[in-house]
Amino acid sequence: MNLAGTSAESPGRPAVQPAWYTTAEVAVMLRYSLTKTKQLVLSGQIRSIKDGGNRRILPEYVDEYIRRREQEAGANGQAP
C-alpha cells in the first residue's frame, strides 16, 4: 500500500483491510517468533477467536496488547 491508501497492485482502489489476522501474521507484525506469539495467544495475553481449528486475532486485540505492554513499560520506569 502506498501513502495515498491505495494498493500498488490496483492503483486508485483502496486496499482491503483484513478483518482478522493469523497468529503468523501477528508474529511478523510484532517481530516475535511464531512460538512466542502462539504462547501469548494460548495464555490469553493476546486475545483471539477460535475459527474451526485456527485462531484468528482481531486488529483491536493486537492494539490492546501493544497498549498494555506500553503501560507496563511505563509503570516499570522504562521508556516505551
mmCIF file of the N, C-alpha and C atoms, coordinates in Angstrom:
data_MODEL
# 
_entry.id   MODEL 
# 
loop_
_atom_site.group_PDB 
_atom_site.id 
_atom_site.type_symbol 
_atom_site.label_atom_id 
_atom_site.label_alt_id 
_atom_site.label_comp_id 
_atom_site.label_asym_id 
_atom_site.label_entity_id 
_atom_site.label_seq_id 
_atom_site.pdbx_PDB_ins_code 
_atom_site.Cartn_x 
_atom_site.Cartn_y 
_atom_site.Cartn_z 
_atom_site.occupancy 
_atom_site.B_iso_or_equiv 
_atom_site.pdbx_formal_charge 
_atom_site.auth_seq_id 
_atom_site.auth_comp_id 
_atom_site.auth_asym_id 
_atom_site.auth_atom_id 
_atom_site.pdbx_PDB_model_num 
ATOM 1   N N  . MET A 1 1  ? 0.857   -1.174  0.000  1.00 0.00 ? 1  MET A N  1 
ATOM 2   C CA . MET A 1 1  ? 0.000   0.000   0.000  1.00 0.00 ? 1  MET A CA 1 
ATOM 3   C C  . MET A 1 1  ? 0.895   1.225   0.000  1.00 0.00 ? 1  MET A C  1 
ATOM 4   N N  . ASN A 1 2  ? 0.484   2.253   -0.718 1.00 0.00 ? 2  ASN A N  1 
ATOM 5   C CA . ASN A 1 2  ? 1.283   3.479   -0.758 1.00 0.00 ? 2  ASN A CA 1 
ATOM 6   C C  . ASN A 1 2  ? 0.700   4.513   0.203  1.00 0.00 ? 2  ASN A C  1 
ATOM 7   N N  . LEU A 1 3  ? 1.289   5.688   0.244  1.00 0.00 ? 3  LEU A N  1 
ATOM 8   C CA . LEU A 1 3  ? 0.859   6.714   1.192  1.00 0.00 ? 3  LEU A CA 1 
ATOM 9   C C  . LEU A 1 3  ? -0.546  7.229   0.936  1.00 0.00 ? 3  LEU A C  1 
ATOM 10  N N  . ALA A 1 4  ? -1.040  7.087   -0.275 1.00 0.00 ? 4  ALA A N  1 
ATOM 11  C CA . ALA A 1 4  ? -2.387  7.564   -0.589 1.00 0.00 ? 4  ALA A CA 1 
ATOM 12  C C  . ALA A 1 4  ? -3.454  6.581   -0.136 1.00 0.00 ? 4  ALA A C  1 
ATOM 13  N N  . GLY A 1 5  ? -3.027  5.438   0.437  1.00 0.00 ? 5  GLY A N  1 
ATOM 14  C CA . GLY A 1 5  ? -4.003  4.461   0.906  1.00 0.00 ? 5  GLY A CA 1 
ATOM 15  C C  . GLY A 1 5  ? -4.501  3.551   -0.183 1.00 0.00 ? 5  GLY A C  1 
ATOM 16  N N  . THR A 1 6  ? -3.797  3.516   -1.294 1.00 0.00 ? 6  THR A N  1 
ATOM 17  C CA . THR A 1 6  ? -4.198  2.619   -2.371 1.00 0.00 ? 6  THR A CA 1 
ATOM 18  C C  . THR A 1 6  ? -3.147  1.545   -2.540 1.00 0.00 ? 6  THR A C  1 
ATOM 19  N N  . SER A 1 7  ? -3.562  0.431   -3.033 1.00 0.00 ? 7  SER A N  1 
ATOM 20  C CA . SER A 1 7  ? -2.671  -0.692  -3.238 1.00 0.00 ? 7  SER A CA 1 
ATOM 21  C C  . SER A 1 7  ? -1.869  -0.507  -4.511 1.00 0.00 ? 7  SER A C  1 
ATOM 22  N N  . ALA A 1 8  ? -0.608  -0.932  -4.482 1.00 0.00 ? 8  ALA A N  1 
ATOM 23  C CA . ALA A 1 8  ? 0.232   -0.837  -5.678 1.00 0.00 ? 8  ALA A CA 1 
ATOM 24  C C  . ALA A 1 8  ? -0.289  -1.765  -6.769 1.00 0.00 ? 8  ALA A C  1 
ATOM 25  N N  . GLU A 1 9  ? -0.953  -2.858  -6.384 1.00 0.00 ? 9  GLU A N  1 
ATOM 26  C CA . GLU A 1 9  ? -1.478  -3.803  -7.355 1.00 0.00 ? 9  GLU A CA 1 
ATOM 27  C C  . GLU A 1 9  ? -2.689  -3.253  -8.095 1.00 0.00 ? 9  GLU A C  1 
ATOM 28  N N  . SER A 1 10 ? -3.458  -2.409  -7.452 1.00 0.00 ? 10 SER A N  1 
ATOM 29  C CA . SER A 1 10 ? -4.662  -1.862  -8.073 1.00 0.00 ? 10 SER A CA 1 
ATOM 30  C C  . SER A 1 10 ? -4.729  -0.366  -7.805 1.00 0.00 ? 10 SER A C  1 
ATOM 31  N N  . PRO A 1 11 ? -3.998  0.425   -8.592 1.00 0.00 ? 11 PRO A N  1 
ATOM 32  C CA . PRO A 1 11 ? -3.968  1.875   -8.370 1.00 0.00 ? 11 PRO A CA 1 
ATOM 33  C C  . PRO A 1 11 ? -5.378  2.484   -8.398 1.00 0.00 ? 11 PRO A C  1 
ATOM 34  N N  . GLY A 1 12 ? -5.602  3.398   -7.480 1.00 0.00 ? 12 GLY A N  1 
ATOM 35  C CA . GLY A 1 12 ? -6.885  4.085   -7.442 1.00 0.00 ? 12 GLY A CA 1 
ATOM 36  C C  . GLY A 1 12 ? -7.925  3.402   -6.581 1.00 0.00 ? 12 GLY A C  1 
ATOM 37  N N  . ARG A 1 13 ? -7.689  2.148   -6.213 1.00 0.00 ? 13 ARG A N  1 
ATOM 38  C CA . ARG A 1 13 ? -8.641  1.426   -5.362 1.00 0.00 ? 13 ARG A CA 1 
ATOM 39  C C  . ARG A 1 13 ? -8.054  1.278   -3.968 1.00 0.00 ? 13 ARG A C  1 
ATOM 40  N N  . PRO A 1 14 ? -8.851  1.542   -2.935 1.00 0.00 ? 14 PRO A N  1 
ATOM 41  C CA . PRO A 1 14 ? -8.336  1.376   -1.578 1.00 0.00 ? 14 PRO A CA 1 
ATOM 42  C C  . PRO A 1 14 ? -8.013  -0.093  -1.319 1.00 0.00 ? 14 PRO A C  1 
ATOM 43  N N  . ALA A 1 15 ? -6.954  -0.337  -0.558 1.00 0.00 ? 15 ALA A N  1 
ATOM 44  C CA . ALA A 1 15 ? -6.606  -1.701  -0.178 1.00 0.00 ? 15 ALA A CA 1 
ATOM 45  C C  . ALA A 1 15 ? -7.621  -2.214  0.839  1.00 0.00 ? 15 ALA A C  1 
ATOM 46  N N  . VAL A 1 16 ? -7.929  -3.479  0.770  1.00 0.00 ? 16 VAL A N  1 
ATOM 47  C CA . VAL A 1 16 ? -8.849  -4.097  1.716  1.00 0.00 ? 16 VAL A CA 1 
ATOM 48  C C  . VAL A 1 16 ? -8.092  -4.386  2.997  1.00 0.00 ? 16 VAL A C  1 
ATOM 49  N N  . GLN A 1 17 ? -8.628  -3.931  4.109  1.00 0.00 ? 17 GLN A N  1 
ATOM 50  C CA . GLN A 1 17 ? -8.026  -4.200  5.407  1.00 0.00 ? 17 GLN A CA 1 
ATOM 51  C C  . GLN A 1 17 ? -8.571  -5.529  5.920  1.00 0.00 ? 17 GLN A C  1 
ATOM 52  N N  . PRO A 1 18 ? -7.718  -6.393  6.460  1.00 0.00 ? 18 PRO A N  1 
ATOM 53  C CA . PRO A 1 18 ? -8.192  -7.687  6.944  1.00 0.00 ? 18 PRO A CA 1 
ATOM 54  C C  . PRO A 1 18 ? -9.097  -7.532  8.158  1.00 0.00 ? 18 PRO A C  1 
ATOM 55  N N  . ALA A 1 19 ? -10.103 -8.394  8.234  1.00 0.00 ? 19 ALA A N  1 
ATOM 56  C CA . ALA A 1 19 ? -10.996 -8.399  9.388  1.00 0.00 ? 19 ALA A CA 1 
ATOM 57  C C  . ALA A 1 19 ? -10.294 -9.012  10.592 1.00 0.00 ? 19 ALA A C  1 
ATOM 58  N N  . TRP A 1 20 ? -9.333  -9.893  10.319 1.00 0.00 ? 20 TRP A N  1 
ATOM 59  C CA . TRP A 1 20 ? -8.552  -10.516 11.374 1.00 0.00 ? 20 TRP A CA 1 
ATOM 60  C C  . TRP A 1 20 ? -7.219  -10.967 10.820 1.00 0.00 ? 20 TRP A C  1 
ATOM 61  N N  . TYR A 1 21 ? -6.333  -11.324 11.745 1.00 0.00 ? 21 TYR A N  1 
ATOM 62  C CA . TYR A 1 21 ? -5.002  -11.779 11.376 1.00 0.00 ? 21 TYR A CA 1 
ATOM 63  C C  . TYR A 1 21 ? -4.805  -13.205 11.856 1.00 0.00 ? 21 TYR A C  1 
ATOM 64  N N  . THR A 1 22 ? -3.903  -13.917 11.206 1.00 0.00 ? 22 THR A N  1 
ATOM 65  C CA . THR A 1 22 ? -3.481  -15.218 11.700 1.00 0.00 ? 22 THR A CA 1 
ATOM 66  C C  . THR A 1 22 ? -2.410  -15.003 12.761 1.00 0.00 ? 22 THR A C  1 
ATOM 67  N N  . THR A 1 23 ? -2.129  -16.044 13.510 1.00 0.00 ? 23 THR A N  1 
ATOM 68  C CA . THR A 1 23 ? -1.073  -15.959 14.513 1.00 0.00 ? 23 THR A CA 1 
ATOM 69  C C  . THR A 1 23 ? 0.266   -15.646 13.850 1.00 0.00 ? 23 THR A C  1 
ATOM 70  N N  . ALA A 1 24 ? 0.518   -16.243 12.698 1.00 0.00 ? 24 ALA A N  1 
ATOM 71  C CA . ALA A 1 24 ? 1.776   -15.992 11.981 1.00 0.00 ? 24 ALA A CA 1 
ATOM 72  C C  . ALA A 1 24 ? 1.883   -14.530 11.539 1.00 0.00 ? 24 ALA A C  1 
ATOM 73  N N  . GLU A 1 25 ? 0.783   -13.941 11.081 1.00 0.00 ? 25 GLU A N  1 
ATOM 74  C CA . GLU A 1 25 ? 0.805   -12.535 10.669 1.00 0.00 ? 25 GLU A CA 1 
ATOM 75  C C  . GLU A 1 25 ? 1.098   -11.621 11.862 1.00 0.00 ? 25 GLU A C  1 
ATOM 76  N N  . VAL A 1 26 ? 0.506   -11.938 13.006 1.00 0.00 ? 26 VAL A N  1 
ATOM 77  C CA . VAL A 1 26 ? 0.746   -11.132 14.209 1.00 0.00 ? 26 VAL A CA 1 
ATOM 78  C C  . VAL A 1 26 ? 2.198   -11.269 14.649 1.00 0.00 ? 26 VAL A C  1 
ATOM 79  N N  . ALA A 1 27 ? 2.747   -12.462 14.550 1.00 0.00 ? 27 ALA A N  1 
ATOM 80  C CA . ALA A 1 27 ? 4.151   -12.672 14.905 1.00 0.00 ? 27 ALA A CA 1 
ATOM 81  C C  . ALA A 1 27 ? 5.052   -11.765 14.061 1.00 0.00 ? 27 ALA A C  1 
ATOM 82  N N  . VAL A 1 28 ? 4.771   -11.683 12.775 1.00 0.00 ? 28 VAL A N  1 
ATOM 83  C CA . VAL A 1 28 ? 5.567   -10.824 11.892 1.00 0.00 ? 28 VAL A CA 1 
ATOM 84  C C  . VAL A 1 28 ? 5.391   -9.355  12.286 1.00 0.00 ? 28 VAL A C  1 
ATOM 85  N N  . MET A 1 29 ? 4.159   -8.943  12.540 1.00 0.00 ? 29 MET A N  1 
ATOM 86  C CA . MET A 1 29 ? 3.898   -7.543  12.900 1.00 0.00 ? 29 MET A CA 1 
ATOM 87  C C  . MET A 1 29 ? 4.625   -7.138  14.181 1.00 0.00 ? 29 MET A C  1 
ATOM 88  N N  . LEU A 1 30 ? 4.612   -8.031  15.168 1.00 0.00 ? 30 LEU A N  1 
ATOM 89  C CA . LEU A 1 30 ? 5.230   -7.725  16.463 1.00 0.00 ? 30 LEU A CA 1 
ATOM 90  C C  . LEU A 1 30 ? 6.726   -8.046  16.489 1.00 0.00 ? 30 LEU A C  1 
ATOM 91  N N  . ARG A 1 31 ? 7.198   -8.677  15.421 1.00 0.00 ? 31 ARG A N  1 
ATOM 92  C CA . ARG A 1 31 ? 8.590   -9.126  15.330 1.00 0.00 ? 31 ARG A CA 1 
ATOM 93  C C  . ARG A 1 31 ? 8.935   -10.095 16.443 1.00 0.00 ? 31 ARG A C  1 
ATOM 94  N N  . TYR A 1 32 ? 7.978   -10.979 16.733 1.00 0.00 ? 32 TYR A N  1 
ATOM 95  C CA . TYR A 1 32 ? 8.146   -12.061 17.691 1.00 0.00 ? 32 TYR A CA 1 
ATOM 96  C C  . TYR A 1 32 ? 8.274   -13.357 16.908 1.00 0.00 ? 32 TYR A C  1 
ATOM 97  N N  . SER A 1 33 ? 8.776   -14.383 17.571 1.00 0.00 ? 33 SER A N  1 
ATOM 98  C CA . SER A 1 33 ? 8.777   -15.698 16.935 1.00 0.00 ? 33 SER A CA 1 
ATOM 99  C C  . SER A 1 33 ? 7.342   -16.229 16.926 1.00 0.00 ? 33 SER A C  1 
ATOM 100 N N  . LEU A 1 34 ? 7.094   -17.157 16.045 1.00 0.00 ? 34 LEU A N  1 
ATOM 101 C CA . LEU A 1 34 ? 5.764   -17.764 15.984 1.00 0.00 ? 34 LEU A CA 1 
ATOM 102 C C  . LEU A 1 34 ? 5.462   -18.491 17.285 1.00 0.00 ? 34 LEU A C  1 
ATOM 103 N N  . THR A 1 35 ? 6.460   -19.149 17.839 1.00 0.00 ? 35 THR A N  1 
ATOM 104 C CA . THR A 1 35 ? 6.260   -19.882 19.091 1.00 0.00 ? 35 THR A CA 1 
ATOM 105 C C  . THR A 1 35 ? 5.852   -18.938 20.223 1.00 0.00 ? 35 THR A C  1 
ATOM 106 N N  . LYS A 1 36 ? 6.553   -17.812 20.356 1.00 0.00 ? 36 LYS A N  1 
ATOM 107 C CA . LYS A 1 36 ? 6.223   -16.838 21.406 1.00 0.00 ? 36 LYS A CA 1 
ATOM 108 C C  . LYS A 1 36 ? 4.814   -16.293 21.195 1.00 0.00 ? 36 LYS A C  1 
ATOM 109 N N  . THR A 1 37 ? 4.465   -15.994 19.956 1.00 0.00 ? 37 THR A N  1 
ATOM 110 C CA . THR A 1 37 ? 3.144   -15.450 19.667 1.00 0.00 ? 37 THR A CA 1 
ATOM 111 C C  . THR A 1 37 ? 2.061   -16.462 19.996 1.00 0.00 ? 37 THR A C  1 
ATOM 112 N N  . LYS A 1 38 ? 2.287   -17.715 19.654 1.00 0.00 ? 38 LYS A N  1 
ATOM 113 C CA . LYS A 1 38 ? 1.310   -18.768 19.992 1.00 0.00 ? 38 LYS A CA 1 
ATOM 114 C C  . LYS A 1 38 ? 1.144   -18.881 21.500 1.00 0.00 ? 38 LYS A C  1 
ATOM 115 N N  . GLN A 1 39 ? 2.241   -18.776 22.245 1.00 0.00 ? 39 GLN A N  1 
ATOM 116 C CA . GLN A 1 39 ? 2.161   -18.829 23.708 1.00 0.00 ? 39 GLN A CA 1 
ATOM 117 C C  . GLN A 1 39 ? 1.354   -17.664 24.259 1.00 0.00 ? 39 GLN A C  1 
ATOM 118 N N  . LEU A 1 40 ? 1.567   -16.462 23.698 1.00 0.00 ? 40 LEU A N  1 
ATOM 119 C CA . LEU A 1 40 ? 0.810   -15.289 24.143 1.00 0.00 ? 40 LEU A CA 1 
ATOM 120 C C  . LEU A 1 40 ? -0.679  -15.454 23.866 1.00 0.00 ? 40 LEU A C  1 
ATOM 121 N N  . VAL A 1 41 ? -1.001  -16.048 22.726 1.00 0.00 ? 41 VAL A N  1 
ATOM 122 C CA . VAL A 1 41 ? -2.409  -16.282 22.370 1.00 0.00 ? 41 VAL A CA 1 
ATOM 123 C C  . VAL A 1 41 ? -3.016  -17.334 23.298 1.00 0.00 ? 41 VAL A C  1 
ATOM 124 N N  . LEU A 1 42 ? -2.333  -18.455 23.484 1.00 0.00 ? 42 LEU A N  1 
ATOM 125 C CA . LEU A 1 42 ? -2.871  -19.530 24.310 1.00 0.00 ? 42 LEU A CA 1 
ATOM 126 C C  . LEU A 1 42 ? -3.002  -19.138 25.776 1.00 0.00 ? 42 LEU A C  1 
ATOM 127 N N  . SER A 1 43 ? -2.123  -18.229 26.239 1.00 0.00 ? 43 SER A N  1 
ATOM 128 C CA . SER A 1 43 ? -2.198  -17.767 27.630 1.00 0.00 ? 43 SER A CA 1 
ATOM 129 C C  . SER A 1 43 ? -3.235  -16.656 27.811 1.00 0.00 ? 43 SER A C  1 
ATOM 130 N N  . GLY A 1 44 ? -3.770  -16.143 26.701 1.00 0.00 ? 44 GLY A N  1 
ATOM 131 C CA . GLY A 1 44 ? -4.771  -15.083 26.780 1.00 0.00 ? 44 GLY A CA 1 
ATOM 132 C C  . GLY A 1 44 ? -4.181  -13.687 26.816 1.00 0.00 ? 44 GLY A C  1 
ATOM 133 N N  . GLN A 1 45 ? -2.858  -13.561 26.745 1.00 0.00 ? 45 GLN A N  1 
ATOM 134 C CA . GLN A 1 45 ? -2.252  -12.229 26.753 1.00 0.00 ? 45 GLN A CA 1 
ATOM 135 C C  . GLN A 1 45 ? -2.572  -11.470 25.474 1.00 0.00 ? 45 GLN A C  1 
ATOM 136 N N  . ILE A 1 46 ? -2.718  -12.212 24.381 1.00 0.00 ? 46 ILE A N  1 
ATOM 137 C CA . ILE A 1 46 ? -3.264  -11.656 23.141 1.00 0.00 ? 46 ILE A CA 1 
ATOM 138 C C  . ILE A 1 46 ? -4.577  -12.391 22.918 1.00 0.00 ? 46 ILE A C  1 
ATOM 139 N N  . ARG A 1 47 ? -5.669  -11.647 22.940 1.00 0.00 ? 47 ARG A N  1 
ATOM 140 C CA . ARG A 1 47 ? -6.981  -12.275 22.752 1.00 0.00 ? 47 ARG A CA 1 
ATOM 141 C C  . ARG A 1 47 ? -7.117  -12.807 21.326 1.00 0.00 ? 47 ARG A C  1 
ATOM 142 N N  . SER A 1 48 ? -7.965  -13.823 21.177 1.00 0.00 ? 48 SER A N  1 
ATOM 143 C CA . SER A 1 48 ? -8.183  -14.404 19.857 1.00 0.00 ? 48 SER A CA 1 
ATOM 144 C C  . SER A 1 48 ? -9.569  -15.023 19.790 1.00 0.00 ? 48 SER A C  1 
ATOM 145 N N  . ILE A 1 49 ? -9.944  -15.381 18.582 1.00 0.00 ? 49 ILE A N  1 
ATOM 146 C CA . ILE A 1 49 ? -11.221 -16.035 18.308 1.00 0.00 ? 49 ILE A CA 1 
ATOM 147 C C  . ILE A 1 49 ? -10.912 -17.385 17.697 1.00 0.00 ? 49 ILE A C  1 
ATOM 148 N N  . LYS A 1 50 ? -11.588 -18.419 18.161 1.00 0.00 ? 50 LYS A N  1 
ATOM 149 C CA . LYS A 1 50 ? -11.415 -19.747 17.584 1.00 0.00 ? 50 LYS A CA 1 
ATOM 150 C C  . LYS A 1 50 ? -12.239 -19.824 16.312 1.00 0.00 ? 50 LYS A C  1 
ATOM 151 N N  . ASP A 1 51 ? -11.598 -20.199 15.217 1.00 0.00 ? 51 ASP A N  1 
ATOM 152 C CA . ASP A 1 51 ? -12.256 -20.317 13.911 1.00 0.00 ? 51 ASP A CA 1 
ATOM 153 C C  . ASP A 1 51 ? -11.927 -21.697 13.358 1.00 0.00 ? 51 ASP A C  1 
ATOM 154 N N  . GLY A 1 52 ? -12.812 -22.661 13.650 1.00 0.00 ? 52 GLY A N  1 
ATOM 155 C CA . GLY A 1 52 ? -12.514 -24.034 13.270 1.00 0.00 ? 52 GLY A CA 1 
ATOM 156 C C  . GLY A 1 52 ? -11.309 -24.514 14.062 1.00 0.00 ? 52 GLY A C  1 
ATOM 157 N N  . GLY A 1 53 ? -10.272 -24.952 13.364 1.00 0.00 ? 53 GLY A N  1 
ATOM 158 C CA . GLY A 1 53 ? -9.059  -25.400 14.034 1.00 0.00 ? 53 GLY A CA 1 
ATOM 159 C C  . GLY A 1 53 ? -8.015  -24.317 14.149 1.00 0.00 ? 53 GLY A C  1 
ATOM 160 N N  . ASN A 1 54 ? -8.371  -23.094 13.839 1.00 0.00 ? 54 ASN A N  1 
ATOM 161 C CA . ASN A 1 54 ? -7.411  -21.989 13.825 1.00 0.00 ? 54 ASN A CA 1 
ATOM 162 C C  . ASN A 1 54 ? -7.788  -20.910 14.825 1.00 0.00 ? 54 ASN A C  1 
ATOM 163 N N  . ARG A 1 55 ? -6.812  -20.088 15.155 1.00 0.00 ? 55 ARG A N  1 
ATOM 164 C CA . ARG A 1 55 ? -7.028  -18.904 15.976 1.00 0.00 ? 55 ARG A CA 1 
ATOM 165 C C  . ARG A 1 55 ? -6.940  -17.687 15.079 1.00 0.00 ? 55 ARG A C  1 
ATOM 166 N N  . ARG A 1 56 ? -7.864  -16.771 15.245 1.00 0.00 ? 56 ARG A N  1 
ATOM 167 C CA . ARG A 1 56 ? -7.862  -15.515 14.497 1.00 0.00 ? 56 ARG A CA 1 
ATOM 168 C C  . ARG A 1 56 ? -7.777  -14.380 15.498 1.00 0.00 ? 56 ARG A C  1 
ATOM 169 N N  . ILE A 1 57 ? -7.014  -13.374 15.135 1.00 0.00 ? 57 ILE A N  1 
ATOM 170 C CA . ILE A 1 57 ? -6.766  -12.256 16.054 1.00 0.00 ? 57 ILE A CA 1 
ATOM 171 C C  . ILE A 1 57 ? -7.254  -10.972 15.399 1.00 0.00 ? 57 ILE A C  1 
ATOM 172 N N  . LEU A 1 58 ? -8.212  -10.324 16.043 1.00 0.00 ? 58 LEU A N  1 
ATOM 173 C CA . LEU A 1 58 ? -8.749  -9.076  15.513 1.00 0.00 ? 58 LEU A CA 1 
ATOM 174 C C  . LEU A 1 58 ? -7.713  -7.965  15.654 1.00 0.00 ? 58 LEU A C  1 
ATOM 175 N N  . PRO A 1 59 ? -7.707  -7.018  14.727 1.00 0.00 ? 59 PRO A N  1 
ATOM 176 C CA . PRO A 1 59 ? -6.741  -5.909  14.816 1.00 0.00 ? 59 PRO A CA 1 
ATOM 177 C C  . PRO A 1 59 ? -6.780  -5.190  16.167 1.00 0.00 ? 59 PRO A C  1 
ATOM 178 N N  . GLU A 1 60 ? -7.965  -5.017  16.725 1.00 0.00 ? 60 GLU A N  1 
ATOM 179 C CA . GLU A 1 60 ? -8.046  -4.319  18.011 1.00 0.00 ? 60 GLU A CA 1 
ATOM 180 C C  . GLU A 1 60 ? -7.424  -5.135  19.143 1.00 0.00 ? 60 GLU A C  1 
ATOM 181 N N  . TYR A 1 61 ? -7.368  -6.466  19.010 1.00 0.00 ? 61 TYR A N  1 
ATOM 182 C CA . TYR A 1 61 ? -6.718  -7.296  20.021 1.00 0.00 ? 61 TYR A CA 1 
ATOM 183 C C  . TYR A 1 61 ? -5.201  -7.062  20.003 1.00 0.00 ? 61 TYR A C  1 
ATOM 184 N N  . VAL A 1 62 ? -4.647  -6.882  18.816 1.00 0.00 ? 62 VAL A N  1 
ATOM 185 C CA . VAL A 1 62 ? -3.222  -6.568  18.696 1.00 0.00 ? 62 VAL A CA 1 
ATOM 186 C C  . VAL A 1 62 ? -2.962  -5.202  19.323 1.00 0.00 ? 62 VAL A C  1 
ATOM 187 N N  . ASP A 1 63 ? -3.816  -4.230  19.030 1.00 0.00 ? 63 ASP A N  1 
ATOM 188 C CA . ASP A 1 63 ? -3.675  -2.883  19.599 1.00 0.00 ? 63 ASP A CA 1 
ATOM 189 C C  . ASP A 1 63 ? -3.747  -2.923  21.124 1.00 0.00 ? 63 ASP A C  1 
ATOM 190 N N  . GLU A 1 64 ? -4.679  -3.716  21.680 1.00 0.00 ? 64 GLU A N  1 
ATOM 191 C CA . GLU A 1 64 ? -4.811  -3.845  23.132 1.00 0.00 ? 64 GLU A CA 1 
ATOM 192 C C  . GLU A 1 64 ? -3.517  -4.378  23.748 1.00 0.00 ? 64 GLU A C  1 
ATOM 193 N N  . TYR A 1 65 ? -2.957  -5.394  23.124 1.00 0.00 ? 65 TYR A N  1 
ATOM 194 C CA . TYR A 1 65 ? -1.725  -5.990  23.631 1.00 0.00 ? 65 TYR A CA 1 
ATOM 195 C C  . TYR A 1 65 ? -0.597  -4.958  23.637 1.00 0.00 ? 65 TYR A C  1 
ATOM 196 N N  . ILE A 1 66 ? -0.458  -4.224  22.552 1.00 0.00 ? 66 ILE A N  1 
ATOM 197 C CA . ILE A 1 66 ? 0.605   -3.219  22.457 1.00 0.00 ? 66 ILE A CA 1 
ATOM 198 C C  . ILE A 1 66 ? 0.411   -2.133  23.514 1.00 0.00 ? 66 ILE A C  1 
ATOM 199 N N  . ARG A 1 67 ? -0.828  -1.643  23.680 1.00 0.00 ? 67 ARG A N  1 
ATOM 200 C CA . ARG A 1 67 ? -1.097  -0.615  24.699 1.00 0.00 ? 67 ARG A CA 1 
ATOM 201 C C  . ARG A 1 67 ? -0.743  -1.123  26.095 1.00 0.00 ? 67 ARG A C  1 
ATOM 202 N N  . ARG A 1 68 ? -1.137  -2.373  26.379 1.00 0.00 ? 68 ARG A N  1 
ATOM 203 C CA . ARG A 1 68 ? -0.851  -2.952  27.684 1.00 0.00 ? 68 ARG A CA 1 
ATOM 204 C C  . ARG A 1 68 ? 0.665   -3.056  27.918 1.00 0.00 ? 68 ARG A C  1 
ATOM 205 N N  . ARG A 1 69 ? 1.401   -3.454  26.909 1.00 0.00 ? 69 ARG A N  1 
ATOM 206 C CA . ARG A 1 69 ? 2.868   -3.548  27.028 1.00 0.00 ? 69 ARG A CA 1 
ATOM 207 C C  . ARG A 1 69 ? 3.478   -2.162  27.260 1.00 0.00 ? 69 ARG A C  1 
ATOM 208 N N  . GLU A 1 70 ? 2.954   -1.140  26.569 1.00 0.00 ? 70 GLU A N  1 
ATOM 209 C CA . GLU A 1 70 ? 3.444   0.220   26.778 1.00 0.00 ? 70 GLU A CA 1 
ATOM 210 C C  . GLU A 1 70 ? 3.182   0.678   28.206 1.00 0.00 ? 70 GLU A C  1 
ATOM 211 N N  . GLN A 1 71 ? 1.990   0.381   28.720 1.00 0.00 ? 71 GLN A N  1 
ATOM 212 C CA . GLN A 1 71 ? 1.647   0.770   30.091 1.00 0.00 ? 71 GLN A CA 1 
ATOM 213 C C  . GLN A 1 71 ? 2.538   0.067   31.099 1.00 0.00 ? 71 GLN A C  1 
ATOM 214 N N  . GLU A 1 72 ? 2.784   -1.233  30.871 1.00 0.00 ? 72 GLU A N  1 
ATOM 215 C CA . GLU A 1 72 ? 3.642   -1.986  31.766 1.00 0.00 ? 72 GLU A CA 1 
ATOM 216 C C  . GLU A 1 72 ? 5.063   -1.421  31.748 1.00 0.00 ? 72 GLU A C  1 
ATOM 217 N N  . ALA A 1 73 ? 5.547   -1.066  30.580 1.00 0.00 ? 73 ALA A N  1 
ATOM 218 C CA . ALA A 1 73 ? 6.898   -0.496  30.467 1.00 0.00 ? 73 ALA A CA 1 
ATOM 219 C C  . ALA A 1 73 ? 6.954   0.839   31.204 1.00 0.00 ? 73 ALA A C  1 
ATOM 220 N N  . GLY A 1 74 ? 5.919   1.659   31.070 1.00 0.00 ? 74 GLY A N  1 
ATOM 221 C CA . GLY A 1 74 ? 5.865   2.949   31.746 1.00 0.00 ? 74 GLY A CA 1 
ATOM 222 C C  . GLY A 1 74 ? 5.795   2.793   33.246 1.00 0.00 ? 74 GLY A C  1 
ATOM 223 N N  . ALA A 1 75 ? 5.048   1.795   33.717 1.00 0.00 ? 75 ALA A N  1 
ATOM 224 C CA . ALA A 1 75 ? 4.921   1.574   35.150 1.00 0.00 ? 75 ALA A CA 1 
ATOM 225 C C  . ALA A 1 75 ? 6.231   1.088   35.753 1.00 0.00 ? 75 ALA A C  1 
ATOM 226 N N  . ASN A 1 76 ? 7.065   0.451   34.944 1.00 0.00 ? 76 ASN A N  1 
ATOM 227 C CA . ASN A 1 76 ? 8.347   -0.039  35.430 1.00 0.00 ? 76 ASN A CA 1 
ATOM 228 C C  . ASN A 1 76 ? 9.468   0.975   35.228 1.00 0.00 ? 76 ASN A C  1 
ATOM 229 N N  . GLY A 1 77 ? 9.117   2.177   34.783 1.00 0.00 ? 77 GLY A N  1 
ATOM 230 C CA . GLY A 1 77 ? 10.099  3.229   34.593 1.00 0.00 ? 77 GLY A CA 1 
ATOM 231 C C  . GLY A 1 77 ? 10.941  3.070   33.349 1.00 0.00 ? 77 GLY A C  1 
ATOM 232 N N  . GLN A 1 78 ? 10.498  2.221   32.413 1.00 0.00 ? 78 GLN A N  1 
ATOM 233 C CA . GLN A 1 78 ? 11.232  2.012   31.169 1.00 0.00 ? 78 GLN A CA 1 
ATOM 234 C C  . GLN A 1 78 ? 10.657  2.917   30.098 1.00 0.00 ? 78 GLN A C  1 
ATOM 235 N N  . ALA A 1 79 ? 11.485  3.290   29.168 1.00 0.00 ? 79 ALA A N  1 
ATOM 236 C CA . ALA A 1 79 ? 10.992  4.057   28.026 1.00 0.00 ? 79 ALA A CA 1 
ATOM 237 C C  . ALA A 1 79 ? 10.205  3.127   27.122 1.00 0.00 ? 79 ALA A C  1 
ATOM 238 N N  . PRO A 1 80 ? 9.050   3.589   26.585 1.00 0.00 ? 80 PRO A N  1 
ATOM 239 C CA . PRO A 1 80 ? 8.249   2.715   25.726 1.00 0.00 ? 80 PRO A CA 1 
ATOM 240 C C  . PRO A 1 80 ? 8.957   2.285   24.470 1.00 0.00 ? 80 PRO A C  1 
# 
